[in-house]
C-alpha cells in the first residue's frame, strides 16, 4: 500500500514530461534489476518494481515509504549540473541542498530533507541526455532505518550502461 507521502510523490511526478527509455512494458513486474536503454539499477530480493508507462514504483510487503523512479529526456545535448538544479528547484525551495555524488559515465546528485513531517531522499542521475529521478519519502514518525538502508544500497548500485 502506498502511503500518503507516496501519493504526494506521484502527484509531483505527474507534472514531469517522462521519456520512453525503459525496456519494461506497462504493468510488468520486475525483480532483480531494472534495465533501461541507458541505465540499470539492481532491486533487493524482497522488492518488486512495477512499471506503468511513466515511472517505476518499487515496493515490498510492509514498506512504510514510497520509492519511485522516473526519467526525463533533454533535447540538445547531455544533462548538465544546471539542468539538475532546475529540476531540483521544488526541493531546493524547501531548504534542501544538493550534494554531488561520484558516478562513472554521468553526473549524480542527492538531497535529504524533511518538510511538513515527511522525510525525503531524492537522487538525480544525468546519463547522456536523460535525467533519472529517484525518490524515497515516508512520514518521519514511520521512518524505518532498515528500509532506508535497503533503499540507499539499491540506489548506490545505479549504473549508466
ABEGO torsion letter per residue (X at the ends): XBBAAAAAAAAAAAABBBBBABABBBGBBBBGBBBBAABBBBBBAABBBBBAGABBBBBBBGBABBBBBBBBBBBGEBBBAAAAAAAAAAAAAAGBBBBBBBBBGEBBBBBBBBBGGBBBBBBBBBBEABBBBBBBBBBAAABBAAAAAAAAAAAAABBBX
